[in-house]
Amino acid sequence: MTTVVLADDEALLRKALAALLTLEGEITVVAEAHDGESAVRATLRHRPDVLVIDLEMPGVDGLGAVEQIRRERPDQVVLMLTRHARPGVLRKALRLGVQGFVSKSAEPAHITSVINTLHAGRRWIDPDVSALAVVDDCPLTEREIDVLRATGDGYSAAEIASRLHLAEGTVRNYLSHAMQKTQTRTRHEAARYAREHDWL
C-alpha cells in the first residue's frame, strides 16, 4: 500500500481526487492539505511514500513547500500537479528534486499510475509538461527570477533579502538587472512582465 499526502487548495478537486485515488489502486491518502504550510506540516508528520502537491497555492506555493520539506526530508518523493507549466518553474522544481509532473486535467487512473511509478524509484514528466520545459526564452537568472517572484508576492526588498538569505543590496542589484532586462521602470512592472511571459 502506497501512502500519500495530497495538497491542493481547491477543496472539491482535492476531495474528489482523494476518493478516486483510493478507488483506483493500492493507495492510502493519509492526509489532505489546503495550502503550502499545511502540506509541509502534514508531510513531516505522516512521512508519506509520495507527496502529491499542487504547484499553485495561496501563501506558500508548491515549490516553497517542497523547499521546506527537503530540509527535513531530503528523500521525500514528490509528484507535482500543474495547470500552467512555466519553464522557469519547471527548472526550479527539477533542481529541488521533484520526481514527477502531471497535468491537473489528467485522469485519476493516470495519476495513480504515476504515483506508483515514482514510488518504485522512477521519474515521470507528462509529455505536454516536458514540451513546455524546453521552450525557454527567459533572459533572467535563477536569482533574478526568485526576487521577482517574491516581489510579485508583495514583499519589500528587506523582506526578500531575509527570505532568500541575501544582503538587501544584493537583492536591489538583482531587481535592477531584472528591470533592465525586461525594460521596465519598477520592480513590480518587471515582475508583472516576467509573469506575463511565463518566466516565473
trRosetta pair geometry for C-beta under 8 A, 3 or more apart (Angstrom, degrees):
i j d omega theta_ij theta_ji phi_ij phi_ji
1 26 4.9 -119 -107 169 56 97
1 27 7.2 152 -166 -102 71 16
1 28 5.4 33 168 -11 118 112
2 25 8.0 19 30 111 115 108
2 26 6.2 99 9 108 82 81
2 27 5.0 -28 70 -109 97 70
2 28 7.2 173 83 24 44 70
2 49 4.8 -105 -159 65 76 149
2 50 6.3 14 170 8 115 112
2 115 6.2 142 122 143 152 110
2 116 6.5 -141 -29 -94 157 66
2 119 4.9 -79 -121 -88 129 163
3 27 7.9 145 -98 -162 17 61
3 28 5.3 -28 -107 72 65 98
3 30 4.9 19 -166 -25 106 125
3 46 7.0 -146 155 154 130 110
3 48 4.5 -137 118 -140 93 77
3 49 4.9 121 51 1 71 92
3 50 7.6 164 88 29 50 67
4 21 6.7 -65 52 146 157 153
4 27 5.7 12 -7 -174 126 106
4 28 6.9 166 22 83 79 44
4 29 5.1 -42 76 -105 99 60
4 30 6.7 157 63 11 41 80
4 48 5.4 85 -128 -174 15 141
4 49 6.9 -45 -69 56 56 86
4 50 5.2 -20 -108 73 82 90
4 51 7.5 143 -159 -105 64 23
4 52 5.6 12 -170 -2 116 110
4 115 6.5 -30 -88 -149 130 139
5 29 7.6 104 -112 -160 23 70
5 30 6.2 -48 -76 63 69 91
5 31 4.9 -7 -123 66 89 94
5 32 7.6 172 -166 -90 63 23
5 33 6.5 31 169 -9 104 112
5 39 6.8 130 138 -151 123 71
5 42 4.9 148 -148 124 133 114
5 43 5.1 -140 47 -84 162 71
5 46 5.8 143 -71 66 113 133
5 48 4.4 -160 -14 -8 86 145
5 50 7.9 -160 30 99 65 49
5 51 5.1 -15 62 -118 102 74
5 52 7.1 -177 86 31 50 67
5 53 7.9 13 104 -65 92 89
6 14 6.0 146 132 -157 114 89
6 17 6.3 178 -162 101 144 114
6 18 5.4 -158 47 -84 160 91
6 21 7.4 -177 -75 13 139 154
6 29 5.3 -21 -7 -142 120 118
6 31 7.5 -174 31 95 66 50
6 32 5.2 -23 72 -113 94 73
6 33 7.2 178 92 24 45 73
6 52 5.0 -9 -112 69 67 109
6 53 8.0 178 -159 -78 34 47
7 14 7.8 -37 -177 -122 13 125
7 32 7.4 152 -86 -170 42 51
7 33 3.9 -16 -109 67 89 108
7 34 7.6 -116 -152 -33 68 10
7 35 7.7 -56 -168 79 104 8
7 36 7.4 80 172 -100 140 38
7 38 7.3 165 -124 90 105 85
7 39 3.6 24 -108 -101 152 119
7 42 7.3 171 -74 54 104 135
7 51 7.0 5 4 -178 115 94
7 52 7.0 172 26 92 69 56
7 53 4.2 4 60 -118 115 79
7 54 6.1 -126 111 15 75 79
7 57 7.2 -49 151 -60 101 157
7 62 7.4 149 102 -108 122 85
7 65 7.0 -141 135 134 167 169
8 13 5.7 -92 134 94 146 107
8 14 4.1 -176 64 -79 109 101
8 17 7.2 72 12 34 151 142
8 33 7.9 111 14 79 39 66
8 34 7.5 -30 85 -126 40 43
8 53 7.6 178 -62 -153 64 39
8 54 4.2 98 -113 -30 73 127
8 57 7.3 -151 -146 -87 32 114
8 81 6.9 -15 -91 60 114 143
9 14 7.9 159 46 -39 9 130
9 34 5.5 73 -121 178 54 67
9 35 5.7 49 -92 -85 100 66
9 54 6.5 -110 7 66 76 149
9 56 8.0 -81 22 112 123 64
9 57 4.5 148 -32 -134 118 87
9 58 5.9 108 -116 8 157 88
10 13 4.0 34 104 25 118 116
10 14 6.1 156 83 -20 61 89
10 54 7.5 124 13 -84 92 163
11 14 5.7 -60 -143 38 27 111
11 15 6.1 23 163 -17 67 109
11 34 6.8 -3 -82 -117 83 111
12 15 6.1 -56 -145 37 26 107
12 16 6.2 22 157 -16 62 111
13 16 5.9 -60 -146 40 27 110
13 17 6.1 24 158 -18 65 111
13 104 7.4 3 -173 -174 147 114
14 17 6.0 -59 -145 38 26 107
14 18 6.2 30 155 -23 63 107
14 32 5.7 108 160 -160 122 123
14 34 7.3 -117 1 -100 170 67
15 18 5.7 -53 -147 33 29 114
15 19 6.5 25 155 -15 63 106
15 32 7.6 21 -83 -127 58 164
16 19 5.9 -59 -153 37 30 108
16 20 6.1 22 155 -14 67 113
17 20 5.7 -59 -140 43 31 108
17 21 6.0 36 160 -25 67 105
17 52 7.9 -141 141 122 135 144
17 108 6.5 -178 -134 -108 67 103
17 111 7.2 -36 -153 92 110 165
18 21 6.1 -52 -145 31 24 110
18 22 6.8 23 156 -17 58 107
18 29 4.5 -93 -148 42 91 176
18 32 5.9 -45 -77 -81 145 122
19 22 6.1 -62 -159 34 29 111
19 23 6.6 23 150 -15 65 110
20 23 5.5 -58 -149 38 36 111
20 24 6.0 39 155 -31 70 108
20 108 3.8 -82 140 -131 131 162
21 24 5.7 -53 -143 29 30 114
21 25 7.6 -51 -178 42 59 80
21 27 4.8 -74 156 95 96 141
21 29 6.1 97 77 -51 128 111
21 108 6.3 -133 -68 -165 57 106
21 111 6.9 -73 -94 103 99 115
21 112 5.8 165 -136 -86 70 93
21 115 7.4 60 -147 -7 118 160
22 27 6.1 -119 -94 83 41 85
22 28 6.9 53 -112 -111 92 40
22 29 6.2 -80 -58 2 102 100
23 108 7.9 36 64 133 101 145
24 27 6.9 9 68 22 92 123
24 108 5.5 -157 -57 135 141 104
24 109 5.5 -173 -141 -100 126 57
24 111 8.0 111 51 71 170 84
24 112 4.0 -133 118 -61 139 159
25 112 4.8 133 13 -180 122 130
25 116 6.9 -51 122 -54 159 128
27 112 6.3 -129 -18 -133 142 93
27 115 6.3 40 -104 108 135 152
29 32 6.6 29 160 -62 122 84
30 46 4.6 156 115 -168 132 143
30 48 5.8 -172 35 -91 125 104
31 42 4.1 -166 119 -161 143 121
31 45 7.4 75 -41 77 164 113
31 46 5.1 -166 -3 -24 126 153
31 48 7.6 -131 32 -52 95 124
32 42 7.6 -122 76 -128 14 165
33 36 8.0 77 142 -106 128 8
33 38 4.0 174 -150 109 97 96
33 39 3.9 162 103 -75 158 61
33 41 7.5 150 -112 55 125 86
33 42 4.8 -139 -62 9 116 142
33 43 8.0 -42 -29 -29 149 84
33 53 7.9 -13 65 -113 122 90
34 38 5.8 33 40 49 67 147
34 57 8.0 154 148 -154 45 124
35 38 5.4 86 54 18 73 100
35 39 6.9 -126 102 -11 35 94
35 57 5.1 159 -140 159 58 124
35 58 5.8 -54 -123 67 116 80
35 59 5.2 43 178 46 132 124
35 60 6.7 100 152 52 93 81
36 39 5.4 -57 -148 33 32 116
36 40 6.6 34 155 -22 66 100
36 57 5.2 159 -40 84 84 129
36 59 5.7 -148 36 97 106 94
36 60 2.9 -131 93 97 138 91
36 61 5.7 -7 -63 15 138 4
36 62 6.6 -139 -98 -72 101 28
36 64 5.4 30 -173 79 155 104
36 65 3.8 -145 -156 -58 88 110
37 40 5.8 -49 -155 29 33 111
37 41 6.7 29 150 -14 64 105
37 59 6.1 -43 -16 126 107 141
37 60 5.2 116 -49 26 71 129
37 65 7.5 -125 -56 -100 25 99
38 41 5.5 -50 -146 39 39 112
38 42 6.0 38 156 -20 70 107
39 42 5.9 -55 -141 39 28 108
39 43 6.1 26 160 -19 63 110
39 51 7.1 91 -178 -166 104 121
39 53 5.7 75 -156 -117 149 118
39 57 7.8 126 -15 46 135 170
39 60 7.9 -141 42 98 107 115
39 62 7.8 -16 75 -117 171 59
39 65 4.6 17 84 -161 125 150
39 69 7.8 -66 127 -53 91 127
40 43 6.1 -61 -147 37 24 108
40 44 6.3 15 161 -11 63 111
40 60 7.3 -15 -21 109 123 155
40 65 5.2 -141 -55 -149 88 83
40 68 4.8 -16 -118 98 134 132
40 69 5.7 -147 -125 -64 75 85
41 44 6.2 -64 -147 41 25 103
41 45 6.0 18 158 -16 64 116
42 45 5.8 -63 -144 41 27 109
42 46 5.8 -7 171 8 68 116
43 46 6.7 -66 -126 51 21 87
43 47 7.3 78 172 -84 54 30
43 48 6.5 -76 -129 19 69 98
43 51 5.2 2 -108 -95 125 129
43 65 7.9 117 6 166 140 106
43 69 5.2 -13 99 -120 147 128
43 73 6.9 -127 144 31 107 147
43 76 6.5 42 177 -142 126 150
44 47 7.3 16 -165 -65 22 71
44 69 6.9 -149 -57 -124 87 79
44 72 5.5 10 -112 105 112 155
44 73 6.8 -163 -102 -20 68 119
47 73 7.0 177 -122 -105 80 144
48 51 5.9 128 66 -69 120 63
49 77 6.4 -11 154 45 57 129
49 119 5.1 26 153 -120 125 109
50 77 4.8 -54 -106 98 67 112
50 78 7.4 151 -163 -97 68 18
50 79 5.8 23 178 -5 115 109
50 115 5.2 172 78 -153 167 88
50 118 5.6 96 -112 94 125 126
50 119 5.7 -78 -45 -69 117 91
51 66 7.7 168 95 -101 142 84
51 69 7.0 -14 -27 -178 170 172
51 76 5.9 22 -4 164 122 117
51 77 6.9 161 18 88 72 56
51 78 5.0 -20 67 -110 102 71
51 79 7.1 -178 88 29 50 67
52 79 4.8 -16 -109 70 71 108
52 81 6.6 48 175 -29 86 108
52 111 7.4 62 -138 -180 141 115
52 115 6.8 -39 -71 -95 120 112
53 62 4.7 145 134 -136 110 102
53 65 6.2 -150 -162 84 153 137
53 66 6.9 -175 65 -60 155 96
53 78 6.5 -32 22 -158 114 98
53 79 7.4 144 22 79 64 56
53 80 5.9 -31 73 -111 81 62
53 81 6.9 -161 96 18 30 86
54 57 5.5 110 87 -54 109 101
54 62 5.6 -142 98 -67 43 123
54 80 7.7 83 -149 -163 12 66
54 81 5.0 -40 -102 69 57 106
54 82 7.6 134 -160 -81 57 46
54 104 7.2 37 -122 -93 94 122
55 61 6.6 13 162 169 52 108
55 62 4.2 -94 -126 32 31 143
55 63 6.9 31 -152 -32 77 84
55 80 5.5 61 -68 180 89 110
55 81 6.7 -138 -11 82 79 51
55 82 4.3 31 -4 -98 137 91
55 83 7.7 -140 47 19 115 66
55 84 8.0 -132 82 58 139 68
55 85 8.0 151 -21 -98 169 61
55 89 6.7 65 -169 166 135 137
55 93 7.7 -55 -115 -78 109 139
56 61 6.0 -29 -125 -143 36 113
56 62 6.9 -36 -27 -4 25 108
56 82 7.5 95 -9 -131 92 71
56 83 7.1 -52 19 29 129 103
56 84 7.4 40 -35 39 139 99
57 60 7.2 -1 89 89 109 54
57 61 5.3 152 47 -129 72 53
57 62 6.1 109 6 -44 105 72
57 65 7.7 21 49 -22 135 131
60 64 4.1 -131 -164 101 82 130
60 65 5.4 111 136 -61 113 78
60 68 7.4 -9 -168 -8 146 137
61 64 5.1 97 49 11 63 104
61 65 7.1 -121 104 -6 32 92
62 65 5.7 -57 -148 35 30 112
62 66 6.4 29 156 -18 66 105
62 80 5.9 108 156 -135 144 103
63 66 5.8 -54 -148 36 31 110
63 67 6.3 37 152 -24 64 105
63 89 6.8 -125 -54 -155 139 86
63 92 5.9 26 -144 116 140 122
63 93 6.1 -102 -103 -82 98 80
63 96 6.7 169 -152 -13 79 159
64 67 5.6 -52 -150 31 31 116
64 68 6.7 28 153 -15 64 103
65 68 5.9 -57 -153 36 32 108
65 69 6.2 30 152 -18 67 109
66 69 5.6 -56 -144 39 33 112
66 70 6.1 42 155 -30 66 103
66 76 8.0 -157 -145 87 76 124
66 78 5.6 44 -121 -123 119 164
66 80 7.7 -39 -55 -79 144 113
66 93 7.3 61 59 -134 162 76
66 96 5.2 84 121 148 123 144
66 98 6.3 -23 -152 -75 162 100
67 70 5.9 -50 -151 26 27 116
67 71 7.5 33 150 -25 57 96
67 96 6.0 -85 -81 -124 69 131
68 71 6.1 -50 -166 18 37 112
68 72 7.6 9 150 3 65 104
69 72 6.3 -73 -161 47 40 96
69 73 5.5 -35 169 50 82 102
69 76 5.4 -55 146 39 119 159
69 78 7.8 132 84 -77 143 124
70 73 7.0 -79 -114 74 22 58
70 74 5.5 51 -171 -114 69 54
70 76 7.0 -121 -89 35 53 110
70 96 6.2 -130 -48 -169 152 90
70 97 6.7 125 -114 42 127 123
71 74 7.7 29 -117 -70 8 78
73 76 4.1 66 120 -43 117 109
74 97 7.8 51 -178 50 69 167
77 99 5.6 -36 -153 22 77 142
77 118 5.1 137 178 152 124 110
77 119 6.5 144 104 -90 170 50
78 96 8.0 -23 50 116 156 107
78 97 7.4 99 28 106 119 76
78 98 4.7 -76 91 -128 119 72
78 99 6.0 134 56 20 63 82
78 100 7.1 -166 104 38 53 78
78 118 8.0 -124 63 -171 25 148
79 98 7.8 118 -107 -173 16 92
79 99 7.0 -47 -76 73 59 86
79 100 4.1 -19 -116 76 77 120
79 101 7.6 178 -163 -77 62 21
79 102 6.3 9 177 5 106 111
79 111 7.7 120 149 -161 148 83
79 114 6.1 118 -132 125 136 112
79 115 6.1 -74 -26 -93 158 68
79 118 5.7 -136 -65 -17 103 163
79 124 7.8 3 -120 62 101 108
80 93 5.9 -54 -10 -154 165 144
80 98 5.2 2 -19 -168 121 142
80 100 6.8 172 23 93 66 61
80 101 5.2 -19 68 -107 97 69
80 102 7.5 163 84 27 48 65
81 102 5.8 -31 -107 74 65 86
81 103 7.6 33 -158 151 69 14
81 104 4.8 81 170 -86 105 79
81 111 7.9 4 -94 -122 109 124
82 85 5.0 94 118 -76 141 80
82 89 7.8 149 -130 118 145 135
82 101 6.2 -20 16 -161 120 99
82 102 7.7 143 25 76 73 39
82 103 6.7 -61 73 -113 66 44
82 104 6.5 -138 81 -28 16 93
82 129 6.6 99 64 -116 123 122
83 103 7.2 74 -109 -158 38 74
83 104 5.0 -32 -69 22 78 126
83 105 7.5 84 -116 -26 77 93
84 198 7.4 -131 167 -125 109 106
85 89 6.9 -143 -162 76 48 115
85 90 5.6 47 -180 -62 94 116
85 101 6.8 76 -114 177 131 139
85 103 7.9 -78 -32 -92 119 78
85 128 7.7 139 22 121 139 76
85 129 4.5 153 -76 -140 169 79
85 132 4.5 129 94 70 105 145
85 133 6.9 -55 148 -56 118 78
86 89 4.4 80 65 10 92 110
86 90 6.8 -165 86 -11 44 86
86 132 7.2 -88 -112 153 15 126
86 198 4.3 -162 -125 -177 101 84
86 199 6.8 -142 175 -70 125 4
86 200 6.6 11 118 74 163 37
87 90 5.7 -59 -148 36 30 111
87 91 6.4 30 157 -20 66 105
87 132 6.2 -140 -66 147 73 78
87 133 5.6 128 -124 -139 71 38
87 134 7.7 -135 -117 20 113 10
87 135 6.1 -132 -66 78 129 64
87 136 4.5 175 174 -94 157 87
87 138 6.4 -165 85 -12 123 124
87 198 6.8 82 13 131 83 102
87 199 7.4 -27 61 -119 95 49
88 91 5.8 -54 -149 34 31 111
88 92 6.5 28 154 -16 64 106
88 136 7.9 124 -57 -131 63 102
88 138 5.7 84 -64 -60 108 173
88 140 7.5 6 -104 72 138 115
88 142 8.0 163 -155 -116 95 63
88 145 5.2 -164 -170 -140 138 151
88 198 7.6 166 14 142 98 61
88 199 4.9 65 -20 -180 140 52
88 200 6.0 -36 78 -101 141 14
89 92 5.8 -57 -151 37 31 109
89 93 6.3 32 152 -20 66 107
89 200 7.1 47 -56 137 95 38
90 93 5.6 -55 -147 36 31 112
90 94 6.3 30 156 -18 66 105
90 101 7.1 -4 -126 -83 97 160
90 129 7.1 156 -106 169 130 93
90 132 6.9 147 -27 99 148 96
90 133 4.3 -110 115 -106 157 101
91 94 5.9 -56 -150 37 30 110
91 95 6.4 32 151 -20 64 106
91 133 7.1 143 -55 -155 70 95
91 136 7.9 65 -46 -107 131 140
91 142 7.5 -122 115 -102 124 105
92 95 5.6 -54 -151 36 33 114
92 96 6.4 30 151 -17 65 106
92 142 7.1 141 -88 -146 92 105
92 145 7.6 -142 -58 111 127 138
93 96 5.6 -58 -151 38 33 110
93 98 4.2 -29 169 20 93 140
93 101 7.3 91 115 -77 150 114
94 97 7.6 60 -180 -66 33 17
94 98 6.3 -76 -82 49 35 89
94 133 8.0 77 -29 -147 136 140
95 142 8.0 46 -21 -135 168 147
98 101 7.0 67 130 -60 123 84
99 118 5.0 121 107 -136 130 107
99 122 7.9 124 177 110 117 35
99 123 5.0 -130 -171 -113 76 76
99 124 7.4 45 139 26 79 66
100 114 5.5 136 -169 169 145 113
100 117 7.3 119 -94 85 136 108
100 118 4.9 -80 -26 -74 134 128
100 123 6.3 -176 -75 -163 68 58
100 124 4.4 19 -125 60 102 86
100 125 6.9 -163 -147 -72 47 51
101 124 7.4 -149 40 107 52 67
101 125 4.7 27 43 -130 105 74
101 126 5.9 -104 106 16 82 85
101 129 4.5 -155 123 136 127 162
101 130 7.6 148 66 -55 130 73
102 106 5.0 -61 172 6 107 153
102 110 7.0 159 -150 124 129 103
102 111 5.7 136 136 -106 165 78
102 114 5.4 177 -66 45 132 171
102 124 7.3 18 -64 115 92 113
102 126 5.3 103 -123 -37 47 121
102 129 7.5 -111 -104 -23 13 146
103 106 5.0 126 70 -38 80 92
103 126 5.4 -93 -15 79 89 170
103 128 6.1 13 -54 70 133 125
103 129 6.4 -160 -57 -51 81 104
106 110 4.5 -107 173 81 112 130
106 111 5.5 133 101 -53 120 87
106 114 8.0 21 137 -5 162 137
106 126 6.9 -133 -73 -93 131 144
107 110 4.6 94 62 2 84 103
107 111 7.2 -153 95 -5 45 84
108 111 5.5 -54 -146 37 37 112
108 112 6.2 43 153 -23 68 103
109 112 5.6 -51 -149 34 31 116
109 113 6.5 34 150 -21 63 105
110 113 5.6 -52 -151 34 33 114
110 114 6.5 31 152 -18 66 104
111 114 5.7 -55 -149 37 32 110
111 115 6.4 39 150 -24 65 102
112 115 5.7 -50 -150 31 31 114
112 116 6.6 27 153 -14 63 105
113 116 5.9 -58 -154 38 31 110
113 117 6.4 36 148 -24 65 106
114 117 5.2 -49 -147 33 36 117
114 118 6.4 35 155 -18 67 102
114 124 4.7 -141 -141 85 96 157
115 118 6.0 -57 -151 37 29 108
115 119 6.2 28 152 -20 64 109
116 119 5.5 -52 -142 37 32 113
116 120 6.3 32 155 -20 64 107
117 120 5.9 -62 -155 36 27 110
117 122 5.0 -69 173 71 84 112
117 123 7.8 -30 137 90 109 9
117 124 5.0 70 100 -41 143 130
118 121 7.8 99 177 -31 33 9
118 122 6.7 -102 -94 70 31 61
118 123 7.2 46 -105 -113 76 32
118 124 6.4 -92 -58 14 87 106
125 129 5.5 -124 179 86 86 115
125 130 4.4 97 124 -63 123 107
125 133 7.5 -25 176 -8 147 147
126 129 4.4 83 65 7 90 108
126 130 6.9 -172 85 -8 43 86
127 130 5.8 -58 -139 40 31 106
127 131 6.3 40 159 -29 66 103
128 131 5.8 -44 -147 25 30 117
128 132 7.2 31 154 -16 57 102
129 132 6.1 -60 -164 32 35 108
129 133 6.8 38 145 -28 66 105
130 133 5.3 -47 -152 24 42 120
130 134 7.1 33 158 -16 67 100
131 134 6.6 -65 -162 32 32 102
131 135 7.2 25 148 -16 64 107
132 135 5.8 -60 -154 33 41 109
133 136 7.6 -7 164 -51 41 108
137 197 7.8 -97 80 174 101 118
138 145 7.5 26 169 -78 142 122
138 194 7.9 58 -136 -146 107 92
138 197 7.4 143 -98 122 81 118
138 199 4.3 132 -115 -126 119 109
139 181 4.8 -162 100 -168 123 125
140 144 4.2 -133 -167 92 98 124
140 145 5.1 123 121 -57 128 81
140 148 7.1 -47 -152 2 158 142
140 178 5.9 32 -119 -117 114 89
140 181 6.1 157 -78 97 72 155
140 182 7.9 7 -65 -50 111 100
140 194 6.6 16 -24 -120 154 126
140 199 5.9 95 26 168 127 139
141 144 4.6 97 51 6 76 103
141 145 7.1 -136 96 -5 41 86
141 174 7.8 -103 63 -138 112 97
141 177 7.8 8 15 114 110 140
142 145 5.6 -55 -153 35 33 114
142 146 6.5 38 148 -24 65 103
143 146 5.3 -46 -148 31 37 117
143 147 6.6 29 157 -14 67 101
143 164 7.9 109 -148 179 85 145
143 166 8.0 108 -159 -82 119 151
143 174 5.4 -107 128 -120 100 137
144 147 6.1 -55 -147 38 31 103
144 148 6.3 29 154 -16 65 110
144 174 5.0 -165 -97 -173 63 93
144 175 7.9 158 -139 -78 77 29
144 177 5.9 -96 -100 90 128 109
144 178 4.4 161 -168 -74 110 104
144 181 7.5 43 171 29 159 144
145 148 5.8 -59 -145 41 29 109
145 149 6.2 34 156 -25 66 106
145 194 7.2 178 -121 -178 71 146
145 199 6.4 -129 -113 147 106 94
145 200 6.1 171 -161 -108 89 65
146 149 5.8 -55 -150 32 27 112
146 150 6.6 21 154 -13 62 106
146 164 5.9 109 143 -113 128 136
146 174 7.9 -32 65 166 88 155
147 150 5.7 -54 -149 40 35 110
147 151 6.2 43 149 -25 66 104
147 160 5.5 70 -138 175 80 142
147 164 6.9 -60 -82 -18 76 163
147 171 5.6 160 -124 -151 132 81
147 174 4.5 118 11 108 153 132
147 175 5.7 -111 132 -66 136 79
147 178 7.0 -154 78 -18 110 148
147 187 8.0 -74 137 -158 102 125
148 151 5.3 -49 -146 34 35 117
148 152 6.4 39 153 -21 65 102
148 175 7.5 143 -74 -113 70 70
148 178 5.5 -172 -63 -167 117 159
148 187 7.3 -152 -112 -175 69 86
148 190 5.9 -107 -119 120 115 99
148 191 4.5 173 -172 -101 84 76
148 194 5.1 44 149 35 152 158
148 199 8.0 14 88 102 149 110
148 200 6.1 -120 106 -90 109 119
149 152 5.7 -53 -153 34 30 113
149 153 6.7 27 148 -17 62 106
149 191 7.5 160 -75 -139 20 105
149 200 5.0 156 -88 -155 87 112
150 153 5.5 -55 -152 36 36 112
150 155 4.7 -44 165 45 93 131
150 159 7.5 -167 167 107 120 92
150 160 4.4 128 114 -116 143 100
150 163 6.1 166 -127 73 141 144
150 164 6.9 -103 -35 -39 156 116
151 154 7.9 85 174 -42 32 12
151 155 6.7 -91 -91 58 31 77
151 160 6.8 -5 -60 -76 68 142
151 175 7.0 115 -66 -113 143 113
151 187 4.9 -120 -144 145 152 111
151 188 6.4 -147 159 -88 111 53
151 190 7.4 27 90 75 157 98
151 191 4.5 -148 94 -63 112 140
152 188 7.8 126 -93 -138 53 62
152 191 4.0 -174 -64 173 88 131
152 192 7.4 147 -108 -64 101 52
152 194 8.0 -113 -52 67 131 110
152 195 6.3 115 -116 -52 150 129
152 200 6.6 63 2 -175 156 169
155 159 4.0 -129 -169 95 100 123
155 160 5.0 132 114 -60 123 77
155 163 6.6 -36 -158 -3 166 142
156 159 4.7 95 50 9 75 102
156 160 7.0 -135 95 -7 38 87
157 160 5.6 -52 -146 35 31 113
157 161 6.4 38 152 -24 64 104
157 168 5.7 82 136 -159 101 91
157 171 5.1 152 -165 109 85 129
157 172 5.7 31 -154 -71 143 82
157 175 7.0 -77 -107 -16 107 151
157 187 8.0 147 -73 -9 96 171
158 161 5.6 -51 -151 32 31 115
158 162 6.6 30 151 -17 63 105
158 168 5.5 -11 -101 -109 60 125
159 162 5.6 -54 -151 36 34 112
159 163 6.2 31 153 -18 68 108
160 163 5.8 -57 -144 40 31 109
160 164 5.9 2 166 4 68 114
160 166 7.6 -23 127 52 80 114
160 171 5.0 133 97 -147 115 143
161 164 6.6 -71 -137 51 20 91
161 166 5.1 -106 -140 78 66 77
161 167 6.3 -33 -150 149 122 15
161 168 4.3 -59 -59 -83 161 60
161 170 7.3 119 -119 57 98 91
161 171 4.7 -106 -73 -21 85 139
162 165 7.7 18 -177 -74 26 40
164 171 7.1 133 54 -92 130 108
166 170 4.6 -116 171 82 111 128
166 171 5.4 131 98 -55 126 87
166 174 8.0 6 150 -8 165 136
167 170 4.4 96 60 -1 84 105
167 171 7.3 -150 94 -6 46 82
168 171 5.6 -50 -153 33 38 114
168 172 6.5 38 149 -19 67 103
169 172 5.6 -52 -149 36 34 112
169 173 6.5 39 150 -22 65 102
170 173 5.6 -51 -152 32 34 114
170 174 6.6 34 151 -18 65 102
171 174 5.7 -54 -152 35 33 111
171 175 6.3 32 151 -18 66 107
172 175 5.6 -53 -147 38 33 113
172 176 6.2 38 153 -24 65 105
173 176 5.6 -53 -147 34 30 113
173 177 6.5 29 155 -17 64 104
174 177 5.9 -56 -150 37 30 109
174 178 6.3 31 152 -20 65 108
175 178 5.6 -55 -147 37 31 113
175 179 6.3 33 153 -21 65 104
175 187 4.6 -26 -163 -105 120 121
175 190 7.1 149 -163 57 72 154
176 179 5.8 -53 -149 33 30 111
176 180 6.6 31 151 -19 63 104
177 180 5.7 -53 -151 34 34 112
177 181 6.3 29 154 -16 67 108
178 181 5.8 -57 -146 39 31 109
178 182 6.1 10 161 -2 67 112
178 187 7.2 61 80 -131 121 77
178 190 4.8 98 128 171 102 144
178 194 7.3 -32 -172 -53 115 135
179 182 6.2 -66 -139 49 26 96
179 183 7.9 110 163 -72 55 4
179 184 5.2 -103 -147 70 73 80
179 185 7.0 44 -165 -149 120 5
179 186 7.2 -148 -116 104 126 5
179 187 6.3 -75 -65 -86 112 55
179 189 7.6 68 -127 73 90 98
179 190 4.7 -92 -90 -65 62 136
180 183 7.3 18 -178 -75 30 46
182 189 7.5 174 114 120 127 84
182 190 4.6 138 51 -133 145 78
182 193 4.4 129 -174 93 130 147
182 194 6.3 -78 -90 -54 142 82
184 189 3.7 -172 -176 111 127 112
184 190 4.5 -170 59 -69 137 67
184 192 8.0 148 -127 53 157 91
184 193 5.4 -152 -52 -14 137 142
185 189 5.8 49 47 32 67 153
186 189 4.7 99 56 5 80 101
186 190 7.0 -140 98 -5 44 86
187 190 5.3 -51 -149 36 38 116
187 191 6.3 41 151 -22 67 101
188 191 5.7 -48 -147 34 33 112
188 192 6.4 34 152 -18 63 105
189 192 5.7 -55 -148 38 32 111
189 193 6.1 36 152 -22 66 106
190 193 5.6 -52 -145 35 30 113
190 194 6.3 29 155 -18 64 106
191 194 5.8 -55 -148 37 29 110
191 195 6.4 29 153 -19 64 106
191 200 7.2 39 -161 -60 72 152
192 195 5.8 -55 -149 36 31 110
192 196 6.3 31 153 -20 65 107
193 196 5.8 -57 -149 36 29 111
193 197 6.5 12 156 -5 64 111
194 197 6.0 -67 -148 46 30 101
194 199 4.3 -84 -168 65 84 117
194 200 5.0 85 125 -36 108 102
195 198 7.6 36 -178 -74 34 28
195 199 7.4 -91 -69 47 23 73
195 200 5.0 -34 -88 33 68 126
